[in-house]
């Protein structure tokens, strides 16, 4: 029997390096992972370079690669993908930006780049969307809140360019930067002017907005400036179903990953960072009853890596392991488990270390690996592959590929 569906479980930032606080084990090695270990025993394992050996992959470029869209061809910047993930309908040629709310003091200096980690920006985001007017430039904006202090901005009009800088100083105690063109084109100069006008108008709207006045009165940081970065022009993506012959969904609480999925034509199934993992797993199982492919991204391991919290990363991986128990009883499904990159707690950033990979399902050759971790999987029958090879391998295992040659 051959499986006919694919579940791609990406544990964001799962890979790591030996951690002294864990007895020089990685969080995966130190964790108790009976369900992931069972998948490893029942499947074929290996390690994978999401893009290529020695390349530190971003979550954006790596997910494109794993979905079969070479980032060298398709990647145009994080901004438009983040905007799509926040619910903005991005069309080819639109310019997208990542954004976040921050707090300025009375002297115009950034004192908190996350505005006290404000949790709900729906009202102030609507005020910006409805209040900022760039029609004198022939430009329309879309502005949507993301999770917490995050948001996204898009610009639509003629003569725009993604070659502009950011107003984000990336640290506190300084004034936001003036946005400048990053090349000599008239389009870049024009876009920088448009962006600075957006910042000017949005700051004026936020200054005396009732939400911020109430936050100040309550001793909280006002969200009184928008910092934008990651400009990119929305590209053209061959629809996933046309490219791979599979209908599909994306289940991801991270706006970026949801945006990547929806940009390539996967149906976005809304979940949030507060949605319990076991509920997300139920949603995935439900989608697999209707679709041929589901991309399921689980985020928090990456955040613990960035924060250097090895013990918490280990404990979260154990939570993931417990939550995915229902996946073990799925029938007719080829399950792939991997990371999009490594996020070692020792460097608090992405690294180029390969990530461990499991492929389990009817038709997959079973090797001798019995544990899911970076070292055990390196001895598996899949050996070491590139992220761009993952979808072709999975498609072949469900008999969806065509012979090359006679």
N, C-alpha and C positions, 0 to 999 in steps of 0.2 A: 504494500500500500504506500502511496505517496501523498504527503500533506499537500493541501491546496491553498492554504492561507499563511500569512507571515505576521508575527508579532515581533517588532523591533523595540526592545526595552533598552533605553539608554539611561544609565545611571550617571548623571552629569558629574564630571570631575572625579570619577571613581578611582582612577589610578593614583598611586602615591609612592613614596620612598620610605625606607626604614625610619621609624620614629623611636627616639630614645625612650620616651615615656611609655612605649608599648613593647619594651624589651627588644628594640631594634627590629620589630616587625612592622609591616605596613598595616594600616587599618583593616584591609581585607584579610590579611593573614591572622590578625589578632581577633577578629570578630568570629562569633558563632553563627554560621550561615548554613543551616541544614538544607534549606530548600534550594539555594543557589548551588550548593555542593552536589545535591541530587541531580540538578540539571547538568552539571559538569560530568557526573558519572554516566548519565544517560545520553550524552551527546559527544560532540567533537569540539576540542578547544584549541586555542591559539592565542597569539597576541597580534595587535593591529596598530599600525601607524595611521591615525585618522586621515592625514594628508600624505605625509612622506616622512621617512626617518630624519630626525633632527629638526623638524618643523614644529614650532609651538602653535598648535591649532587654537583658534578662537572657537567659541561655541557656534558662531554663525557659519564660518567656513567649514568646520568639521561636520555639522549637520547636513549642509549641502552635499559634501563629499559622500557621506554615508547614505544619503538618499539617491545617489547616482547622478548628481549635478556637479561636475568638476568646478571647484571654486575659481580656478584660473580662468574659466570661461564665463561663469555665471555671477560671481560675486562683485557687487558694485558698491558695497559699503553696508554697515549695520543699520544705519538710520532708516532706510525704507522698509527693511524687514521688521524692525521694532515698531514702526508706524502701522504696518499691516497687522501686527500682533495686538496692537491696541484698538483695532477695529476700524482703522482708516482704509478705505478702498483705494489702494495704490494702483495707479495706471502707469504704463511705461512712459518715461520722461518726467514724471513727478519727482521732486526732490524731497527726501525724507530725513528727519533728524531724530535722534534720541533726545530726550529732555528730562530735566528734573527740577523740582522746586527747591529753592534755597532761601536763606534768610540774610538780608542786608541790615547792617546797623544804620544809625542816623547819619553816618559819614559815608554811606554807600559801600562799605566793606562787607565781604562775605564772612559771616560768623558761624554759619552752619550750612554745609552743602546739601543737607537733606531736610532742612526746615523742621528740625526736631522730629524727624521720621514721621511726618504727618501721614495719617492713615487714610484720609478721604479727601480727595481734591476734585470731586465731581462738580461742586458748585462753582469753584473758582475757575476750573477748566472751561466750563460753559460760558462764564463771563468773558474769558479771553477769546474763545472761539467766536462769540457773538459781538464782542467789542472791538477787536483789532480790525482795522480797515486798511487794506493794502491795494485797493482798487485803483488808486492813482498810479500804481506801478503795473496795473494789468495783472495782478497776482491774487489768487484766491488761496485761503489757508484752510486747513483742517487741523484741529487741535483736540487731542483726546487724552484723558487721564489713563495712566497705567496702574500698577499696584503701588500702594504707598505713595512715596514722594515722586514716583516716576510718571512720565508723560511722553507724548510724541507729537511732532509737528510735521506737516507736509505743506509744500508750496506747489501751486499749479499755475503755469503761465508760460509765456514765450520768453526766450532769451535767458533762461536760468541755467546755473551750473552748480555741481556739487563741490567745486574747488574753492571752498571757503573754510575759514578757521572756526574756532569755537570761542564763545565768551566765557567758558568755564575755566577759572584759574587753577582748578584741581587742588586747591588748598584754601584754608581759611586765613583771614587777616589781610586780604588784598582785595582790590577793586576788580570786578569782572572785566575781562578783556573786551576791547573793541573788536568786532569781527572784521577780518580783512580777507581780500582775495588771495588765493594760494597759487595763482598763475596770472599771466598778463592779459588774459582775455577780457573783453568787454563784458561777457556774460558773468564771469566771476566777480568783477567789480560791481556789476548791477545787483547780483545776488547778495553780496556782502552788505550793500546799502539797504536792500529789502530786509535782511535779517536784523540789522541794527535798528531799523524802524519797528520791526516786530517786537524786539526787546524793549524799546522805548515805550511803545504803546501798552504792552502787557504789564510792564512795571508800574505805569501810571494807574492801570486798572486795579492792580493788586494792592496798591499802597493803602487805600481806604476802603477796601472791600470788607463787608460785614464779617466774613469768616476770619479775616486777619485781625480786625479790631477786637473780635471776641477772643481770639487766641492771645493777643497781647494783654487783654484785660485779665485773662486767666493765667498769666505767667508763662505762656507757651510761645515758641518761636513762630513768628508769622511767615507764611510762604509768600514772600513779596518780590521774588525775582524768578525768572525762568532761565535756566542755563541749557543751551543747546549744543549738540556735538554729533559727531559721526555722520556728517552729511554724505548722502549717496543718491544716485539717480536710480529710480526703479527700473529693473531690467525686465527682460522677456523670458519667461520660463515655459518650456514645453510641459503641458499638463501631465501630471504623474500617471494618470490612467492611460494616456496615449503613449507615454514613454515606456511604461512597464507592463501595460495590460492589466492593471489591478485597480480596483476601486479602493479608496483609503480614507482614513481619518487620522487626526492628530489629537492626542490627549496630553496637554502640557500646561502647567500653571505659569510657566515663564512666557512673557509676551513675545520675546524674541523667537522662541522655538515654535510657538503657535503661529507667529507671523511667517516663519519659513515654511511651515506646513501648508498654511493657507495660500501662500504665494505660489507654491508648486501645484496647487489644486487639491490638496487633502482637505476634507471637511473638518473644520475646527469644532471640537466638542469642548465647551467651556468648563474648565475647572480652575480653582484658585489656590493660592498658597495655603489657605486655611482649610481646603477640602481634605479630609482625612485620607491617608494613603489607601486604606481598605476600600473607601468609596471610589477612589480613582480606579482601583483594580476592577471593581464591579463594572464601572463604565467601560473600561477596556474590553472586558469579557462580553458585554452587551454589544459593543461595536463590532467585535469579531463575528457575531452572529449575522451581521448585515453587510460587512465589508470584507475585502480580500486582504487588506493590509492595515495595520495600526501602528503608528509611531507613538510610543509612550515614553515621555521624558520625565525623570524624577530628579529634582533640582538640588536638594539641600546638602548633599555630600560635597558639592563644589564650594558652597558657601563656607562650610567648616574648613575646607582646605585653604581657602583664601584667608580665613581668620586664624589659621595655624592651630586649630583645635582638633588634635588627633583623636583624643578619647571620644569627643562628641561625634566625630566622623565615624568612628568604629560603631558607636551606639546607634547612629542613624542607619548605617548599613544593616545592622541587625533588625531595625524596624522595617526596612525595605524587604528584607528576607522573609520576615513573618507575614507581611502584607501580600506577597506574591504567591502564597500557597495555592490559591485557586488556579494559577497558571499551570500547575503540575498536572491537573486533570483535564486540560484542554485537549480535544481530539482534532485531528485534521489541521493542526497548526504547527508551522515551523517557527520555533522561538529562537531569536538571537538576543543575547545579553552582552552588552559592552558599555564602554564609556565613550564620550565624545572627545575627551582629552584627559590627561592626568593633571591633578591639582595638588602637588605635594605640600603637606603642612609645613615642611621645613623651609620652603621658599615663598609660600603664601601667594602663589601665582600658577598659571598654567606652565607646564613643562612639555618637552618633546618625548618623554618616556612613553613607550607603547602601552596600550590598554589591554586588559585581559578580555577574551572573547569566548563565548559559548554559542554553539549552534546545536539545537536539540529538536528532533522530530523524526517522523518516519522517513527513512531513506538516508539519514545522516550516518556516516560511519562512526562507530563508537571507539574512542581511544582509551588509554589507561588513566587519564586524569580523573582525580576524585575530589578536588577542591577548587573553588573559584577564587583565585588570587593571581597576582602578577607573575609569580615564579612558577607555580604549578601549571598554569595555562601555557607558559612558554614551552613546556615539554609536550604539548598536545599535537595531534595529527594535522591540525590546520596550519601549524608552523607560524610564520609571520607574514601577514598580508597587509595591503594598503586599504584604507577606508573606501576608496573608489571601487574596490573589488567586491565589497560586501554584498551589494544588491545583485550583481551578476551571479554570485555564488548561491544566494538565497533563491533567486529566480530559477536557477538550474535545479536546485533541490526540490522545487515544487513543479518541475517539468514545464517551465514557462519560457525557456530559451530555445533559440533556433540553431541548427548546426552551421558551423562556419566552414564553408567549403563543400565539396561533393560528398 
